[in-house]
Amino acid sequence: MQTNAMKRALEHGETQVGVWINMVRNPAILRLMKSAGLDFARFDMEHASPSMETLSNMALLARAMDFTLTVRPPQGNREWITRLLDAGVWSLHVPQVDTPEIAHEVVNASLYAPDGLRGMAGIGNHTDYETGPVGETQRFLNAQIHLAIMFESQQAFDNIDAIMSVPGIHAVTLGPADLAQELGVFGTPDQGKVIDEYRVRLIEAAGRHGKDVSMLVGSIEQGEQWIRAGAKIICYSSEVEILRRGIMEAATRLHAVRP
């Protein structure tokens, strides 16, 4: 069976860089991203609408390519976690983890006994259609799961040490827009400063608990800033924004040319 490329890289201290995927459904996007030097693609099911069939096909190709596919489910509940993991997704980016109880539920749904109570399935994408000894196979599959959880509320930050103390959580991040909205600074001049203060709190807490930090960034300079501050997983923008910026720049410059 294959192993999780992101987990291998992080265990060796390698920074992982990827892009959100919100619009593209063609699996060729994975080959393009890997050939461009990226380490992972993160598909969004919370604010976009890829189907389970699409994600299952993406997961199968990603594993064959030794490329990491991460998915943000609509919710961090047992139903969505089970479906995604059985489809062959190894790495989850779970939204709205506000309490240690929710964090425990995420881990419990993601790992087989004795580490959790993940639902048992037969051979499939998640086993690369291979079989192995009962017990040994489940331990191997547990070791491939990578769980990142999102801090998106003041409640989550009030519970930050309790949440990060939950075994089985590998990485932490924050949702800058949702957090800014709750804090009442969204769209104000103070938004950047306030959210950066929460980013620092997240990095400091992650250091205390031995968790990796993932950051969503909108520019290369911002990515450089947070890598230097300690982030190990950088999600740079989205394919929609990257395409839009490139197309707009070309259109603006070419329309401005006068014969």
N, C-alpha and C positions, 0 to 999 in steps of 0.2 A: 504494500500500500504506500501511497505517496505521503510525504510529510508537509507541514505547513511552512512555506517559504518565509513568511513574515516572522513567525516565531523563531525560526532558525537564525534569521538575520538579527533580530533584536537580542537574542541570547549572545550574539557575538558583538554587540554594541554598535551595530550598523543603523544609521538613520534611514527611515523608510519614507519615501515621497510618493504621493499618489494624487489622484484627481477625483472629485465627485462626478458621477455619471447620473444625469437626470433625464436626458432625452434619447440618447442613442440606444437602439435595441439590437443592432447588428453585432454578433460576437467578434467580428473582425476588429472592433475597437480595442479588444484586449491585446491582440497582436500588435496593433499600432502603438499602444501605450508602452508595451514592453520594449519594442524596437526603439522607441524614443527615449528609453532610459528610466522609465517610471517603475516603481516597485509594486504598486497595487492600484486597483480600481475600486472605488466605493460607490455602490449603487444605493439609491435612496428609495425606500418604499413609504416613508412617512409623508413626503411632499411631492412624490412622483409616483408613477403607476406602472412599473414593470410587472409583468405577470410572473407567476411561479414557474411556468414553463420556460419563459425567457431566462430567468435566473438559474434554473436547473441546467439549461444548456450552457449558459455562461460558466457555471461552476465546473461542469465537466471539462470544458475547454481549458479553463484556468488551471485546473489541476494537471492536465496533460502538458501544459506549457510551463509548469512550476512557477506560476504567477499567482499573486494573491488577489482573491476576490473578497471584498468585505461588503456587508449589507447592513443598512439601517432598517430594521423592521418597523412597521407602523406602531407597534407596541412591544414592550419587553415581556410578553406573556408566554405561557407554555405552548399555546397553539402556534404562534408565529415562529418561535424559536425551534420547535420540533420540525416544522415544515422546512425551514431554511437549512437546518443542519442535515436533515435526511436528504435534501436536494444536493448536498455536497458542499455547502458553504461552511468554511471553517472559522471565519472571522466575523464577529458581529459587533455592531456599533449601536448600542442600545440607548434609546432616548428616555428622558424623564425618569431618571433613577434618583428619587428624592429622599429615600430612607434606606437604612440598612436592611429592612425587611424586603423591600423591592430588590435590592442587590442579591440577597439570599435566594429569592425566587428565580432570578435570572440564572444564577449559578446552578441551582437545583434542576432547572429545566434543560441545562446545557450539557451536563455531565452524567455519565452512567454511575451506578453504585460502585463503590461506597462513597464517592465524592458528590453524588447527586442522585436524581431519580429521572433522568432522561428516558423518554419512552423508547422501548426496544423496537427496532425494525430489522428486517432481513437484509440480504445483500442489496446493494444499490450504488448510487453515486457516492454516498458517504463512505463506502468500503472499497471504492474502485472496482466493484463487482468481483471482489476477492473474498475468500473465507479464511478464518483462522480459529485457533482454539478459543472457546468461550472463556471469558474473563480476561485473557491476554489481549484479545481483539479490542475489548471495551477499554482496557487501560491504555492501549495504543491510541485509540480514537480520542479519549479524554485529553491525552497529551498534545493533540493537534489543535484543540479548540483555543481560540484567542478571543477574549471578551474585553471590549472597551465600553465604558459606560459614560453617559453624558450628565453633567451637572448643569441644569438649566433654570434653577430657581434659588431663591434665598434659603428656602428650606433645605435644599441639598447642601448648600455651603454651611448651614448651621449644623448639619449632620456629617460634615466632611470626614472627620476622623473615624467615626463609627462605620461609615460606608466603605472607606478605604481599608478598614480592618477585615472586611469580608474575604475569606479565602476563595480563590478562583477568579478574582478580578485581575486582569493583567494591565490594563491601561485606562486612563481617565482623560476626559476632555470636558469642555464646556460648550454650550450653545450660545454664542455671543448675541444673536438677535433676540431670542426668547428671554435670555437673562436680562438684557438691556430693557426689554419691554416691561418685565416684572419690576425692575428697579426704578422705572419711571424716567430713564435717561435715553430711551430709543429716539433717535433723530435729533438729539440735542447736542450742543457743543461739548458736553461732558461725556458723551457716550464712550469715545475711544479711551479716555483716561480711566474712567470707572471700570470698564471691562478689562483693561490691562491690569488694573489692581487685582481683579478677581483671577486673572490668568496667573499672576504671581502667587496668589494664595494657593491655587491649584498645584502649581509646580512645587511649592514648599511642602505641602501636605503629601504629595506623591513621593517626594524624597524621604519623608519620615516613614512611609509605608512600603517603600520598594516597588512602586508602580511606575510604569512608563507613562509619559504624557503625550497626548495627541493634540495637535492644534490645527484648526481651520484657518487658513490665511488667504488674503485677497491679493497679495503682491509677493514678488520674490524677496523684496527687502524685508517685509514682515516675516516671511518664512525664515530668513537668515537671522533675524532678531530673536525669534523664539527657539531656534536650534541652539543658538549661543546661550540662551537662558536655561536650556535643559530638555526641551521637547525632543522626542525620538521619532515621532510619527507626524509627518506634515502632509495635510491634505490641501493642495493648492487649488483654490477656486473650483470651477466646474467646467465640464466640456462646453456647456452652453455659453458661459461667460468668455471662455477662451476663444471659441469660434466667433462670437459676436464682436469682441474687441478686434480680432484680426480682420474680419470682414469690414467692419466700420472704418478701420484705419485705411484699408485699401480703397474702399469706396470714396472716402473723403479726399484722399490725396489724388486719386485719379480724376475725380470730378472737378478738382481745382485746377487741373492742367488746362491751359489755354493754347490752342493751335498757334 
